[in-house]
């Protein structure tokens, strides 16, 4: 039976297994620089949303002001 005041039970409940940390060698690879097709499609999509919503935002601001 474990009681809250029992110091031995508290030590057991917070026991953590310690392991030696061994850093792994990081492998750095070189990537070709430049934009991929995915980057270009993302930018076109984001800009189309911004440009498409600009008239709506301007109209709302003019109506509220």
PDB file with one MODEL, atoms N, CA, C and O in Angstrom:
MODEL        1
ATOM      1  N   UNK A   1       0.840  -1.176   0.000  1.00  0.00           N
ATOM      2  CA  UNK A   1       0.000   0.000   0.000  1.00  0.00           C
ATOM      3  C   UNK A   1       0.885   1.239   0.000  1.00  0.00           C
ATOM      4  O   UNK A   1       1.812   1.332   0.804  1.00  0.00           O
ATOM      5  N   UNK A   2       0.615   2.192  -0.889  1.00  0.00           N
ATOM      6  CA  UNK A   2       1.427   3.388  -1.010  1.00  0.00           C
ATOM      7  C   UNK A   2       0.669   4.564  -0.430  1.00  0.00           C
ATOM      8  O   UNK A   2      -0.482   4.823  -0.781  1.00  0.00           O
ATOM      9  N   UNK A   3       1.340   5.269   0.465  1.00  0.00           N
ATOM     10  CA  UNK A   3       0.763   6.461   1.082  1.00  0.00           C
ATOM     11  C   UNK A   3       1.435   7.687   0.487  1.00  0.00           C
ATOM     12  O   UNK A   3       2.580   7.618   0.039  1.00  0.00           O
ATOM     13  N   UNK A   4       0.734   8.796   0.483  1.00  0.00           N
ATOM     14  CA  UNK A   4       1.306  10.021  -0.088  1.00  0.00           C
ATOM     15  C   UNK A   4       2.478  10.533   0.735  1.00  0.00           C
ATOM     16  O   UNK A   4       3.378  11.170   0.188  1.00  0.00           O
ATOM     17  N   UNK A   5       2.485  10.266   2.058  1.00  0.00           N
ATOM     18  CA  UNK A   5       3.562  10.803   2.892  1.00  0.00           C
ATOM     19  C   UNK A   5       4.807   9.922   2.857  1.00  0.00           C
ATOM     20  O   UNK A   5       5.838  10.304   3.409  1.00  0.00           O
ATOM     21  N   UNK A   6       4.737   8.771   2.232  1.00  0.00           N
ATOM     22  CA  UNK A   6       5.853   7.836   2.237  1.00  0.00           C
ATOM     23  C   UNK A   6       6.951   8.326   1.294  1.00  0.00           C
ATOM     24  O   UNK A   6       6.749   8.348   0.080  1.00  0.00           O
ATOM     25  N   UNK A   7       8.134   8.728   1.842  1.00  0.00           N
ATOM     26  CA  UNK A   7       9.190   9.247   0.980  1.00  0.00           C
ATOM     27  C   UNK A   7       9.728   8.193   0.005  1.00  0.00           C
ATOM     28  O   UNK A   7      10.136   8.533  -1.106  1.00  0.00           O
ATOM     29  N   UNK A   8       9.732   6.916   0.411  1.00  0.00           N
ATOM     30  CA  UNK A   8      10.217   5.860  -0.467  1.00  0.00           C
ATOM     31  C   UNK A   8       9.297   5.725  -1.690  1.00  0.00           C
ATOM     32  O   UNK A   8       9.780   5.526  -2.805  1.00  0.00           O
ATOM     33  N   UNK A   9       8.007   5.829  -1.493  1.00  0.00           N
ATOM     34  CA  UNK A   9       7.062   5.729  -2.596  1.00  0.00           C
ATOM     35  C   UNK A   9       7.223   6.914  -3.538  1.00  0.00           C
ATOM     36  O   UNK A   9       7.096   6.764  -4.753  1.00  0.00           O
ATOM     37  N   UNK A  10       7.503   8.100  -2.981  1.00  0.00           N
ATOM     38  CA  UNK A  10       7.703   9.272  -3.815  1.00  0.00           C
ATOM     39  C   UNK A  10       8.949   9.104  -4.682  1.00  0.00           C
ATOM     40  O   UNK A  10       8.937   9.466  -5.858  1.00  0.00           O
ATOM     41  N   UNK A  11      10.027   8.554  -4.109  1.00  0.00           N
ATOM     42  CA  UNK A  11      11.250   8.353  -4.885  1.00  0.00           C
ATOM     43  C   UNK A  11      11.025   7.334  -5.989  1.00  0.00           C
ATOM     44  O   UNK A  11      11.556   7.490  -7.089  1.00  0.00           O
ATOM     45  N   UNK A  12      10.260   6.309  -5.721  1.00  0.00           N
ATOM     46  CA  UNK A  12      10.014   5.294  -6.732  1.00  0.00           C
ATOM     47  C   UNK A  12       9.137   5.832  -7.863  1.00  0.00           C
ATOM     48  O   UNK A  12       9.335   5.480  -9.026  1.00  0.00           O
ATOM     49  N   UNK A  13       8.183   6.675  -7.526  1.00  0.00           N
ATOM     50  CA  UNK A  13       7.272   7.163  -8.553  1.00  0.00           C
ATOM     51  C   UNK A  13       7.961   8.146  -9.496  1.00  0.00           C
ATOM     52  O   UNK A  13       7.545   8.300 -10.644  1.00  0.00           O
ATOM     53  N   UNK A  14       9.012   8.811  -9.016  1.00  0.00           N
ATOM     54  CA  UNK A  14       9.720   9.767  -9.853  1.00  0.00           C
ATOM     55  C   UNK A  14      11.039   9.224 -10.388  1.00  0.00           C
ATOM     56  O   UNK A  14      11.850   9.980 -10.921  1.00  0.00           O
ATOM     57  N   UNK A  15      11.256   7.930 -10.251  1.00  0.00           N
ATOM     58  CA  UNK A  15      12.502   7.346 -10.736  1.00  0.00           C
ATOM     59  C   UNK A  15      12.525   7.386 -12.264  1.00  0.00           C
ATOM     60  O   UNK A  15      11.559   7.001 -12.923  1.00  0.00           O
ATOM     61  N   UNK A  16      13.621   7.850 -12.800  1.00  0.00           N
ATOM     62  CA  UNK A  16      13.786   7.955 -14.239  1.00  0.00           C
ATOM     63  C   UNK A  16      15.054   7.216 -14.632  1.00  0.00           C
ATOM     64  O   UNK A  16      16.095   7.344 -13.987  1.00  0.00           O
ATOM     65  N   UNK A  17      14.947   6.458 -15.678  1.00  0.00           N
ATOM     66  CA  UNK A  17      16.120   5.736 -16.150  1.00  0.00           C
ATOM     67  C   UNK A  17      17.019   6.710 -16.901  1.00  0.00           C
ATOM     68  O   UNK A  17      16.578   7.374 -17.839  1.00  0.00           O
ATOM     69  N   UNK A  18      18.277   6.791 -16.486  1.00  0.00           N
ATOM     70  CA  UNK A  18      19.228   7.689 -17.129  1.00  0.00           C
ATOM     71  C   UNK A  18      20.045   6.909 -18.144  1.00  0.00           C
ATOM     72  O   UNK A  18      20.542   5.820 -17.856  1.00  0.00           O
ATOM     73  N   UNK A  19      20.176   7.463 -19.306  1.00  0.00           N
ATOM     74  CA  UNK A  19      21.003   6.854 -20.340  1.00  0.00           C
ATOM     75  C   UNK A  19      22.036   7.870 -20.783  1.00  0.00           C
ATOM     76  O   UNK A  19      21.795   9.077 -20.751  1.00  0.00           O
ATOM     77  N   UNK A  20      23.160   7.380 -21.187  1.00  0.00           N
ATOM     78  CA  UNK A  20      24.192   8.280 -21.691  1.00  0.00           C
ATOM     79  C   UNK A  20      23.751   8.828 -23.043  1.00  0.00           C
ATOM     80  O   UNK A  20      23.331   8.086 -23.930  1.00  0.00           O
ATOM     81  N   UNK A  21      23.857  10.127 -23.173  1.00  0.00           N
ATOM     82  CA  UNK A  21      23.484  10.757 -24.433  1.00  0.00           C
ATOM     83  C   UNK A  21      24.680  10.678 -25.366  1.00  0.00           C
ATOM     84  O   UNK A  21      25.754  11.206 -25.077  1.00  0.00           O
ATOM     85  N   UNK A  22      24.473  10.011 -26.484  1.00  0.00           N
ATOM     86  CA  UNK A  22      25.526   9.901 -27.484  1.00  0.00           C
ATOM     87  C   UNK A  22      25.045  10.635 -28.731  1.00  0.00           C
ATOM     88  O   UNK A  22      24.165  10.146 -29.439  1.00  0.00           O
ATOM     89  N   UNK A  23      25.618  11.806 -29.004  1.00  0.00           N
ATOM     90  CA  UNK A  23      25.153  12.532 -30.186  1.00  0.00           C
ATOM     91  C   UNK A  23      25.525  11.790 -31.456  1.00  0.00           C
ATOM     92  O   UNK A  23      26.644  11.301 -31.612  1.00  0.00           O
ATOM     93  N   UNK A  24      24.572  11.721 -32.344  1.00  0.00           N
ATOM     94  CA  UNK A  24      24.826  11.057 -33.615  1.00  0.00           C
ATOM     95  C   UNK A  24      25.467  12.055 -34.560  1.00  0.00           C
ATOM     96  O   UNK A  24      25.207  13.257 -34.495  1.00  0.00           O
ATOM     97  N   UNK A  25      26.297  11.541 -35.427  1.00  0.00           N
ATOM     98  CA  UNK A  25      26.944  12.406 -36.402  1.00  0.00           C
ATOM     99  C   UNK A  25      25.899  12.888 -37.400  1.00  0.00           C
ATOM    100  O   UNK A  25      25.176  12.095 -38.002  1.00  0.00           O
ATOM    101  N   UNK A  26      25.838  14.197 -37.559  1.00  0.00           N
ATOM    102  CA  UNK A  26      24.859  14.773 -38.468  1.00  0.00           C
ATOM    103  C   UNK A  26      25.400  14.709 -39.884  1.00  0.00           C
ATOM    104  O   UNK A  26      26.539  15.091 -40.151  1.00  0.00           O
ATOM    105  N   UNK A  27      24.577  14.227 -40.768  1.00  0.00           N
ATOM    106  CA  UNK A  27      24.978  14.138 -42.172  1.00  0.00           C
ATOM    107  C   UNK A  27      24.397  15.325 -42.923  1.00  0.00           C
ATOM    108  O   UNK A  27      23.178  15.468 -43.019  1.00  0.00           O
ATOM    109  N   UNK A  28      25.255  16.163 -43.447  1.00  0.00           N
ATOM    110  CA  UNK A  28      24.813  17.318 -44.207  1.00  0.00           C
ATOM    111  C   UNK A  28      24.898  16.984 -45.686  1.00  0.00           C
ATOM    112  O   UNK A  28      25.941  16.565 -46.187  1.00  0.00           O
ATOM    113  N   UNK A  29      23.813  17.171 -46.355  1.00  0.00           N
ATOM    114  CA  UNK A  29      23.803  16.915 -47.792  1.00  0.00           C
ATOM    115  C   UNK A  29      23.602  18.236 -48.510  1.00  0.00           C
ATOM    116  O   UNK A  29      22.972  19.156 -47.987  1.00  0.00           O
ATOM    117  N   UNK A  30      24.129  18.314 -49.680  1.00  0.00           N
ATOM    118  CA  UNK A  30      23.944  19.531 -50.457  1.00  0.00           C
ATOM    119  C   UNK A  30      22.753  19.350 -51.377  1.00  0.00           C
ATOM    120  O   UNK A  30      22.606  18.322 -52.038  1.00  0.00           O
ATOM    121  N   UNK A  31      21.908  20.363 -51.410  1.00  0.00           N
ATOM    122  CA  UNK A  31      20.731  20.350 -52.266  1.00  0.00           C
ATOM    123  C   UNK A  31      20.927  21.388 -53.361  1.00  0.00           C
ATOM    124  O   UNK A  31      21.529  22.434 -53.119  1.00  0.00           O
ATOM    125  N   UNK A  32      20.439  21.119 -54.536  1.00  0.00           N
ATOM    126  CA  UNK A  32      20.534  22.139 -55.575  1.00  0.00           C
ATOM    127  C   UNK A  32      19.687  23.347 -55.184  1.00  0.00           C
ATOM    128  O   UNK A  32      18.571  23.212 -54.683  1.00  0.00           O
ATOM    129  N   UNK A  33      20.243  24.519 -55.425  1.00  0.00           N
ATOM    130  CA  UNK A  33      19.526  25.725 -55.051  1.00  0.00           C
ATOM    131  C   UNK A  33      18.601  26.156 -56.179  1.00  0.00           C
ATOM    132  O   UNK A  33      18.849  25.885 -57.354  1.00  0.00           O
ATOM    133  N   UNK A  34      17.539  26.828 -55.792  1.00  0.00           N
ATOM    134  CA  UNK A  34      16.555  27.278 -56.763  1.00  0.00           C
ATOM    135  C   UNK A  34      15.161  26.924 -56.294  1.00  0.00           C
ATOM    136  O   UNK A  34      14.983  26.250 -55.278  1.00  0.00           O
ATOM    137  N   UNK A  35      14.182  27.381 -57.039  1.00  0.00           N
ATOM    138  CA  UNK A  35      12.792  27.127 -56.684  1.00  0.00           C
ATOM    139  C   UNK A  35      12.305  25.855 -57.367  1.00  0.00           C
ATOM    140  O   UNK A  35      12.605  25.597 -58.533  1.00  0.00           O
ATOM    141  N   UNK A  36      11.554  25.077 -56.617  1.00  0.00           N
ATOM    142  CA  UNK A  36      10.963  23.873 -57.190  1.00  0.00           C
ATOM    143  C   UNK A  36       9.601  24.226 -57.778  1.00  0.00           C
ATOM    144  O   UNK A  36       9.095  25.330 -57.577  1.00  0.00           O
ATOM    145  N   UNK A  37       9.022  23.292 -58.496  1.00  0.00           N
ATOM    146  CA  UNK A  37       7.685  23.504 -59.065  1.00  0.00           C
ATOM    147  C   UNK A  37       6.670  23.715 -57.949  1.00  0.00           C
ATOM    148  O   UNK A  37       5.743  24.515 -58.081  1.00  0.00           O
ATOM    149  N   UNK A  38       6.852  22.994 -56.855  1.00  0.00           N
ATOM    150  CA  UNK A  38       5.937  23.141 -55.714  1.00  0.00           C
ATOM    151  C   UNK A  38       6.010  24.548 -55.135  1.00  0.00           C
ATOM    152  O   UNK A  38       4.979  25.122 -54.785  1.00  0.00           O
ATOM    153  N   UNK A  39       7.210  25.111 -55.027  1.00  0.00           N
ATOM    154  CA  UNK A  39       7.358  26.482 -54.518  1.00  0.00           C
ATOM    155  C   UNK A  39       6.624  27.480 -55.411  1.00  0.00           C
ATOM    156  O   UNK A  39       5.941  28.380 -54.923  1.00  0.00           O
ATOM    157  N   UNK A  40       6.773  27.311 -56.709  1.00  0.00           N
ATOM    158  CA  UNK A  40       6.131  28.238 -57.648  1.00  0.00           C
ATOM    159  C   UNK A  40       4.615  28.119 -57.577  1.00  0.00           C
ATOM    160  O   UNK A  40       3.913  29.130 -57.607  1.00  0.00           O
ATOM    161  N   UNK A  41       4.102  26.890 -57.483  1.00  0.00           N
ATOM    162  CA  UNK A  41       2.644  26.707 -57.384  1.00  0.00           C
ATOM    163  C   UNK A  41       2.100  27.292 -56.090  1.00  0.00           C
ATOM    164  O   UNK A  41       1.025  27.891 -56.086  1.00  0.00           O
ATOM    165  N   UNK A  42       2.831  27.126 -54.991  1.00  0.00           N
ATOM    166  CA  UNK A  42       2.398  27.712 -53.722  1.00  0.00           C
ATOM    167  C   UNK A  42       2.348  29.233 -53.830  1.00  0.00           C
ATOM    168  O   UNK A  42       1.385  29.854 -53.381  1.00  0.00           O
ATOM    169  N   UNK A  43       3.368  29.831 -54.415  1.00  0.00           N
ATOM    170  CA  UNK A  43       3.387  31.287 -54.498  1.00  0.00           C
ATOM    171  C   UNK A  43       2.263  31.803 -55.402  1.00  0.00           C
ATOM    172  O   UNK A  43       1.637  32.817 -55.094  1.00  0.00           O
ATOM    173  N   UNK A  44       2.010  31.115 -56.504  1.00  0.00           N
ATOM    174  CA  UNK A  44       0.901  31.514 -57.378  1.00  0.00           C
ATOM    175  C   UNK A  44      -0.431  31.394 -56.637  1.00  0.00           C
ATOM    176  O   UNK A  44      -1.292  32.264 -56.764  1.00  0.00           O
ATOM    177  N   UNK A  45      -0.599  30.328 -55.869  1.00  0.00           N
ATOM    178  CA  UNK A  45      -1.839  30.145 -55.112  1.00  0.00           C
ATOM    179  C   UNK A  45      -2.041  31.213 -54.060  1.00  0.00           C
ATOM    180  O   UNK A  45      -3.139  31.752 -53.921  1.00  0.00           O
ATOM    181  N   UNK A  46      -0.985  31.525 -53.313  1.00  0.00           N
ATOM    182  CA  UNK A  46      -1.094  32.546 -52.264  1.00  0.00           C
ATOM    183  C   UNK A  46      -1.390  33.908 -52.873  1.00  0.00           C
ATOM    184  O   UNK A  46      -2.268  34.623 -52.390  1.00  0.00           O
ATOM    185  N   UNK A  47      -0.666  34.276 -53.934  1.00  0.00           N
ATOM    186  CA  UNK A  47      -0.886  35.585 -54.552  1.00  0.00           C
ATOM    187  C   UNK A  47      -2.249  35.681 -55.209  1.00  0.00           C
ATOM    188  O   UNK A  47      -2.854  36.752 -55.223  1.00  0.00           O
ATOM    189  N   UNK A  48      -2.741  34.578 -55.751  1.00  0.00           N
ATOM    190  CA  UNK A  48      -4.077  34.638 -56.349  1.00  0.00           C
ATOM    191  C   UNK A  48      -5.141  34.869 -55.288  1.00  0.00           C
ATOM    192  O   UNK A  48      -6.122  35.568 -55.543  1.00  0.00           O
ATOM    193  N   UNK A  49      -4.967  34.305 -54.120  1.00  0.00           N
ATOM    194  CA  UNK A  49      -5.917  34.553 -53.023  1.00  0.00           C
ATOM    195  C   UNK A  49      -5.828  36.003 -52.570  1.00  0.00           C
ATOM    196  O   UNK A  49      -6.853  36.649 -52.352  1.00  0.00           O
ATOM    197  N   UNK A  50      -4.613  36.517 -52.428  1.00  0.00           N
ATOM    198  CA  UNK A  50      -4.442  37.900 -51.979  1.00  0.00           C
ATOM    199  C   UNK A  50      -5.050  38.875 -52.979  1.00  0.00           C
ATOM    200  O   UNK A  50      -5.808  39.770 -52.606  1.00  0.00           O
ATOM    201  N   UNK A  51      -4.713  38.695 -54.249  1.00  0.00           N
ATOM    202  CA  UNK A  51      -5.219  39.603 -55.284  1.00  0.00           C
ATOM    203  C   UNK A  51      -6.731  39.434 -55.454  1.00  0.00           C
ATOM    204  O   UNK A  51      -7.442  40.410 -55.692  1.00  0.00           O
ATOM    205  N   UNK A  52      -7.218  38.209 -55.334  1.00  0.00           N
ATOM    206  CA  UNK A  52      -8.652  37.970 -55.486  1.00  0.00           C
ATOM    207  C   UNK A  52      -9.481  38.571 -54.369  1.00  0.00           C
ATOM    208  O   UNK A  52     -10.610  39.004 -54.599  1.00  0.00           O
ATOM    209  N   UNK A  53      -8.935  38.603 -53.160  1.00  0.00           N
ATOM    210  CA  UNK A  53      -9.688  39.140 -52.021  1.00  0.00           C
ATOM    211  C   UNK A  53      -9.466  40.632 -51.805  1.00  0.00           C
ATOM    212  O   UNK A  53     -10.177  41.242 -51.006  1.00  0.00           O
ATOM    213  N   UNK A  54      -8.513  41.228 -52.484  1.00  0.00           N
ATOM    214  CA  UNK A  54      -8.235  42.656 -52.289  1.00  0.00           C
ATOM    215  C   UNK A  54      -9.455  43.533 -52.555  1.00  0.00           C
ATOM    216  O   UNK A  54      -9.742  44.405 -51.734  1.00  0.00           O
ATOM    217  N   UNK A  55     -10.192  43.352 -53.658  1.00  0.00           N
ATOM    218  CA  UNK A  55     -11.381  44.204 -53.866  1.00  0.00           C
ATOM    219  C   UNK A  55     -12.423  44.029 -52.765  1.00  0.00           C
ATOM    220  O   UNK A  55     -13.083  44.993 -52.377  1.00  0.00           O
ATOM    221  N   UNK A  56     -12.573  42.828 -52.267  1.00  0.00           N
ATOM    222  CA  UNK A  56     -13.542  42.585 -51.195  1.00  0.00           C
ATOM    223  C   UNK A  56     -13.121  43.322 -49.932  1.00  0.00           C
ATOM    224  O   UNK A  56     -13.951  43.936 -49.262  1.00  0.00           O
ATOM    225  N   UNK A  57     -11.847  43.264 -49.608  1.00  0.00           N
ATOM    226  CA  UNK A  57     -11.348  43.938 -48.408  1.00  0.00           C
ATOM    227  C   UNK A  57     -11.458  45.446 -48.558  1.00  0.00           C
ATOM    228  O   UNK A  57     -11.862  46.126 -47.615  1.00  0.00           O
ATOM    229  N   UNK A  58     -11.107  45.989 -49.727  1.00  0.00           N
ATOM    230  CA  UNK A  58     -11.204  47.433 -49.959  1.00  0.00           C
ATOM    231  C   UNK A  58     -12.670  47.884 -49.881  1.00  0.00           C
ATOM    232  O   UNK A  58     -12.965  48.912 -49.273  1.00  0.00           O
ATOM    233  N   UNK A  59     -13.575  47.134 -50.483  1.00  0.00           N
ATOM    234  CA  UNK A  59     -14.997  47.484 -50.422  1.00  0.00           C
ATOM    235  C   UNK A  59     -15.492  47.477 -48.981  1.00  0.00           C
ATOM    236  O   UNK A  59     -16.232  48.375 -48.579  1.00  0.00           O
ATOM    237  N   UNK A  60     -15.093  46.475 -48.198  1.00  0.00           N
ATOM    238  CA  UNK A  60     -15.522  46.397 -46.790  1.00  0.00           C
ATOM    239  C   UNK A  60     -14.992  47.578 -46.015  1.00  0.00           C
ATOM    240  O   UNK A  60     -15.728  48.175 -45.229  1.00  0.00           O
ATOM    241  N   UNK A  61     -13.727  47.937 -46.213  1.00  0.00           N
ATOM    242  CA  UNK A  61     -13.149  49.053 -45.476  1.00  0.00           C
ATOM    243  C   UNK A  61     -13.857  50.357 -45.853  1.00  0.00           C
ATOM    244  O   UNK A  61     -14.119  51.185 -44.980  1.00  0.00           O
ATOM    245  N   UNK A  62     -14.171  50.554 -47.144  1.00  0.00           N
ATOM    246  CA  UNK A  62     -14.874  51.764 -47.558  1.00  0.00           C
ATOM    247  C   UNK A  62     -16.296  51.822 -46.997  1.00  0.00           C
ATOM    248  O   UNK A  62     -16.789  52.902 -46.673  1.00  0.00           O
ATOM    249  N   UNK A  63     -16.950  50.679 -46.881  1.00  0.00           N
ATOM    250  CA  UNK A  63     -18.315  50.659 -46.356  1.00  0.00           C
ATOM    251  C   UNK A  63     -18.339  50.901 -44.847  1.00  0.00           C
ATOM    252  O   UNK A  63     -19.274  51.517 -44.335  1.00  0.00           O
ATOM    253  N   UNK A  64     -17.346  50.434 -44.151  1.00  0.00           N
ATOM    254  CA  UNK A  64     -17.319  50.589 -42.688  1.00  0.00           C
ATOM    255  C   UNK A  64     -16.838  51.973 -42.303  1.00  0.00           C
ATOM    256  O   UNK A  64     -17.309  52.534 -41.314  1.00  0.00           O
ATOM    257  N   UNK A  65     -15.913  52.534 -43.060  1.00  0.00           N
ATOM    258  CA  UNK A  65     -15.318  53.831 -42.699  1.00  0.00           C
ATOM    259  C   UNK A  65     -16.279  54.969 -42.823  1.00  0.00           C
ATOM    260  O   UNK A  65     -15.917  56.115 -42.552  1.00  0.00           O
TER     261      UNK A  65
ENDMDL
END
